[in-house]
């Protein structure tokens, strides 16, 4: 019996059953981990949120200053 004939059946079983299940499980776990945010992503998002809040406060303050010093500035846009 040749080696090819000896390995033919296990190879067919592996390719027909094990390999597809292995591929599906692999990509399912990749999808699950990609769906969640990493710790670094959460930290960056938190920093961006804080930065946006500070910028909003600054813009509001600048608008108040412009309203006091130049009341018609909004109409000139």
MDAnalysis code that builds the backbone (N, CA, C; Angstrom):
import MDAnalysis as mda
import numpy as np

u = mda.Universe.empty(231, n_residues=77, atom_resindex=np.repeat(np.arange(77), 3), trajectory=True)
u.add_TopologyAttr("name", ["N", "CA", "C"] * 77)
u.add_TopologyAttr("resid", np.arange(1, 78))
u.add_TopologyAttr("resname", ["UNK", "UNK", "UNK", "UNK", "UNK", "UNK", "UNK", "UNK", "UNK", "UNK", "UNK", "UNK", "UNK", "UNK", "UNK", "UNK", "UNK", "UNK", "UNK", "UNK", "UNK", "UNK", "UNK", "UNK", "UNK", "UNK", "UNK", "UNK", "UNK", "UNK", "UNK", "UNK", "UNK", "UNK", "UNK", "UNK", "UNK", "UNK", "UNK", "UNK", "UNK", "UNK", "UNK", "UNK", "UNK", "UNK", "UNK", "UNK", "UNK", "UNK", "UNK", "UNK", "UNK", "UNK", "UNK", "UNK", "UNK", "UNK", "UNK", "UNK", "UNK", "UNK", "UNK", "UNK", "UNK", "UNK", "UNK", "UNK", "UNK", "UNK", "UNK", "UNK", "UNK", "UNK", "UNK", "UNK", "UNK"])
u.atoms.positions = np.array([
    [0.839, -1.183, 0.000],
    [0.000, 0.000, 0.000],
    [0.888, 1.251, 0.000],
    [0.550, 2.158, -0.842],
    [1.329, 3.383, -0.933],
    [0.913, 4.369, 0.153],
    [1.801, 5.299, 0.430],
    [1.538, 6.313, 1.454],
    [0.363, 7.201, 1.056],
    [0.242, 7.500, -0.220],
    [-0.848, 8.350, -0.699],
    [-2.189, 7.672, -0.455],
    [-2.273, 6.403, -0.741],
    [-3.518, 5.664, -0.517],
    [-3.829, 5.567, 0.966],
    [-2.799, 5.456, 1.783],
    [-2.988, 5.343, 3.225],
    [-3.512, 6.659, 3.819],
    [-3.075, 7.779, 3.289],
    [-3.472, 9.085, 3.828],
    [-4.678, 9.699, 3.125],
    [-5.171, 9.061, 2.086],
    [-6.262, 9.630, 1.306],
    [-7.521, 9.830, 2.151],
    [-7.989, 8.829, 2.849],
    [-9.228, 8.924, 3.630],
    [-9.109, 9.935, 4.773],
    [-8.057, 9.888, 5.601],
    [-7.954, 10.914, 6.649],
    [-7.858, 12.334, 6.090],
    [-7.183, 12.485, 4.955],
    [-7.072, 13.803, 4.345],
    [-8.425, 14.304, 3.856],
    [-9.208, 13.443, 3.254],
    [-10.547, 13.822, 2.792],
    [-11.430, 14.192, 3.974],
    [-11.369, 13.406, 5.042],
    [-12.167, 13.716, 6.240],
    [-11.727, 15.058, 6.827],
    [-10.427, 15.283, 6.893],
    [-9.928, 16.551, 7.423],
    [-10.413, 17.727, 6.582],
    [-10.291, 17.620, 5.275],
    [-10.689, 18.720, 4.395],
    [-12.198, 18.925, 4.357],
    [-12.965, 17.866, 4.545],
    [-14.421, 17.978, 4.453],
    [-15.065, 18.380, 5.771],
    [-14.450, 18.029, 6.904],
    [-15.095, 18.271, 8.196],
    [-14.293, 19.248, 9.053],
    [-13.070, 18.927, 9.324],
    [-12.290, 19.698, 10.292],
    [-11.924, 21.085, 9.761],
    [-11.435, 21.173, 8.553],
    [-10.991, 22.462, 8.010],
    [-12.113, 23.501, 7.941],
    [-13.315, 23.164, 7.424],
    [-14.373, 24.183, 7.406],
    [-14.789, 24.646, 8.802],
    [-14.876, 23.709, 9.749],
    [-15.232, 24.090, 11.123],
    [-14.143, 24.983, 11.703],
    [-12.923, 24.632, 11.478],
    [-11.793, 25.413, 11.962],
    [-11.835, 26.833, 11.397],
    [-12.094, 26.973, 10.126],
    [-12.155, 28.292, 9.483],
    [-13.315, 29.118, 10.035],
    [-14.481, 28.498, 10.195],
    [-15.647, 29.213, 10.724],
    [-15.380, 29.689, 12.145],
    [-14.837, 28.836, 12.978],
    [-14.548, 29.219, 14.370],
    [-13.491, 30.321, 14.405],
    [-12.494, 30.223, 13.568],
    [-11.445, 31.239, 13.521],
    [-12.026, 32.616, 13.196],
    [-12.820, 32.700, 12.138],
    [-13.365, 33.996, 11.748],
    [-14.454, 34.477, 12.700],
    [-15.150, 33.563, 13.351],
    [-16.136, 33.970, 14.351],
    [-15.443, 34.632, 15.531],
    [-14.335, 34.059, 15.998],
    [-13.617, 34.677, 17.113],
    [-12.984, 36.000, 16.693],
    [-12.500, 36.099, 15.466],
    [-11.971, 37.374, 14.965],
    [-13.063, 38.435, 14.939],
    [-14.248, 38.050, 14.483],
    [-15.366, 38.988, 14.407],
    [-15.766, 39.449, 15.803],
    [-15.800, 38.516, 16.768],
    [-16.183, 38.859, 18.133],
    [-15.186, 39.816, 18.771],
    [-13.899, 39.584, 18.570],
    [-12.910, 40.478, 19.168],
    [-12.876, 41.831, 18.463],
    [-13.140, 41.866, 17.183],
    [-13.148, 43.139, 16.455],
    [-14.380, 43.965, 16.791],
    [-15.432, 43.309, 17.257],
    [-16.681, 44.001, 17.570],
    [-16.546, 44.851, 18.827],
    [-15.676, 44.482, 19.734],
    [-15.526, 45.212, 20.983],
    [-14.375, 46.204, 20.878],
    [-14.432, 47.244, 21.688],
    [-13.363, 48.235, 21.717],
    [-12.241, 47.750, 22.626],
    [-11.028, 47.997, 22.224],
    [-9.891, 47.661, 23.077],
    [-9.767, 48.730, 24.167],
    [-8.919, 48.442, 25.142],
    [-8.718, 49.393, 26.236],
    [-8.157, 50.713, 25.697],
    [-7.234, 50.624, 24.753],
    [-6.662, 51.842, 24.161],
    [-7.717, 52.638, 23.396],
    [-8.602, 51.934, 22.688],
    [-9.674, 52.616, 21.957],
    [-10.619, 53.325, 22.914],
    [-10.955, 52.662, 24.023],
    [-11.839, 53.287, 25.014],
    [-11.183, 54.518, 25.622],
    [-9.889, 54.434, 25.902],
    [-9.177, 55.571, 26.482],
    [-9.126, 56.738, 25.493],
    [-8.847, 56.445, 24.238],
    [-8.815, 57.490, 23.211],
    [-10.179, 58.136, 23.049],
    [-11.219, 57.326, 23.045],
    [-12.576, 57.845, 22.924],
    [-12.924, 58.741, 24.106],
    [-12.519, 58.344, 25.296],
    [-12.774, 59.157, 26.485],
    [-12.037, 60.496, 26.400],
    [-10.782, 60.457, 25.958],
    [-10.017, 61.701, 25.812],
    [-10.644, 62.616, 24.765],
    [-11.098, 62.044, 23.669],
    [-11.750, 62.850, 22.632],
    [-13.047, 63.468, 23.147],
    [-13.790, 62.712, 23.948],
    [-15.038, 63.222, 24.516],
    [-14.758, 64.411, 25.431],
    [-13.726, 64.284, 26.281],
    [-13.364, 65.382, 27.178],
    [-12.893, 66.601, 26.377],
    [-12.113, 66.357, 25.348],
    [-11.621, 67.448, 24.504],
    [-12.774, 68.160, 23.806],
    [-13.748, 67.406, 23.330],
    [-14.910, 68.009, 22.668],
    [-15.712, 68.855, 23.645],
    [-15.847, 68.394, 24.879],
    [-16.584, 69.169, 25.885],
    [-15.861, 70.485, 26.182],
    [-14.525, 70.429, 26.301],
    [-13.754, 71.653, 26.547],
    [-13.877, 72.619, 25.371],
    [-13.806, 72.089, 24.159],
    [-13.931, 72.944, 22.974],
    [-15.310, 73.576, 22.899],
    [-16.334, 72.828, 23.269],
    [-17.691, 73.376, 23.267],
    [-17.802, 74.535, 24.253],
    [-17.202, 74.378, 25.436],
    [-17.211, 75.458, 26.425],
    [-16.464, 76.688, 25.899],
    [-15.333, 76.462, 25.256],
    [-14.558, 77.583, 24.713],
    [-15.332, 78.316, 23.621],
    [-15.975, 77.571, 22.747],
    [-16.766, 78.191, 21.680],
    [-17.907, 79.009, 22.269],
    [-18.553, 78.459, 23.281],
    [-19.651, 79.184, 23.936],
    [-19.128, 80.482, 24.553],
    [-17.970, 80.416, 25.211],
    [-17.375, 81.612, 25.812],
    [-17.017, 82.644, 24.741],
    [-16.419, 82.186, 23.640],
    [-16.075, 83.112, 22.553],
    [-17.315, 83.761, 21.948],
    [-18.382, 83.000, 21.810],
    [-19.625, 83.570, 21.283],
    [-20.185, 84.619, 22.231],
    [-20.082, 84.387, 23.538],
    [-20.551, 85.383, 24.507],
    [-19.721, 86.665, 24.407],
    [-18.406, 86.509, 24.256],
    [-17.537, 87.688, 24.129],
    [-17.877, 88.457, 22.855],
    [-18.054, 87.742, 21.753],
    [-18.404, 88.408, 20.496],
    [-19.776, 89.069, 20.579],
    [-20.736, 88.425, 21.243],
    [-22.060, 89.036, 21.411],
    [-21.957, 90.341, 22.187],
    [-21.077, 90.384, 23.197],
    [-20.936, 91.588, 24.019],
    [-20.183, 92.690, 23.273],
    [-19.144, 92.328, 22.536],
    [-18.307, 93.336, 21.894],
    [-18.792, 93.734, 20.503],
    [-19.404, 92.813, 19.784],
    [-19.858, 93.091, 18.424],
    [-21.210, 92.412, 18.219],
    [-22.301, 93.092, 18.638],
    [-23.618, 92.451, 18.639],
    [-24.096, 91.938, 17.277],
    [-23.651, 92.494, 16.184],
    [-24.159, 92.071, 14.888],
    [-23.270, 91.056, 14.169],
    [-22.373, 90.420, 14.871],
    [-21.420, 89.524, 14.207],
    [-22.087, 88.302, 13.594],
    [-23.185, 87.855, 14.153],
    [-23.858, 86.661, 13.615],
    [-24.537, 86.972, 12.275],
    [-25.006, 88.185, 12.107],
    [-25.695, 88.562, 10.875],
    [-24.705, 88.732, 9.716],
    [-23.444, 88.973, 10.006],
    [-22.435, 89.194, 8.973],
    [-21.885, 87.900, 8.389],
    [-22.311, 86.801, 8.859],
    [-21.774, 85.524, 8.370],
    [-22.209, 85.322, 7.005],
])
